[in-house]
């Protein structure tokens, strides 16, 4: 079940990446990806997440998405 959740998360993230406006700001990308990442069972938001700059958040989420 856990693997299935991660596969669905990756699918939704990829579909959104394809369908989303290329002029989207980093802040908008982070907000969009956060909604999927942190609503997926088994994914826990790091304690320091809110203190990270958006560029770092996006980098981490992209890395996680690419490693699924």
N, C-alpha and C positions, 0 to 999 in steps of 0.2 A: 504494500500500500504506500509506503514512504517513497519508494522509487517512482511510483505512478504519480504522486503529488508533484515531485520534482520535474518529471517529464511534462506534466500539464503546465507547470509554472514556466518552464523554458519555452513551451509552445506559445503561451500567451505573451510572454516578453518578446519573442521573435516576431509574432504577428503585429504587435504594437509598434515595434521598431520599423517594420516594413510600411505600415499604414500611417505612421505619424509624420507630420510636417517636418521637413528637413531644417526649417528655420526655428525649430523649438529651442528654447533657452536651456541651459544646464539645469536651472532650478525646476523648469517644467519636466525635464527628463527624469530628474531625481524623484519628484513627486509622483510621476506616473509609475516608475519602477517600484518605488516604495510600497505603493498600494498592492502590488502583486507579491513582492518579496515577503513582506511582513504579515500578509494574510494567508500565507501558505503554512500548513501544519509542519512543524519541525524546524522552521526558520525563526531564529530569535534575534531581535534587534540588539546590537551591542550597547552596553551601558553608556558609552561615550558618543553614541551616534549623533545626538543633537548638537554636540560641540564641534563636530567635523565640518569642514567647508564642503559645499555642494560638489565641488570638483573631485574631492577625495571620495565622497559617497558614491558618485557616479563611477569612478574608477573601480571601486570595490565591487559594486553591483555588476558591472560589465565583466569583471574578472570571474565572479561567481557564475554568472550566466554562461560564460564561455567554457567553464569547467564542468558544467552539468552533463 
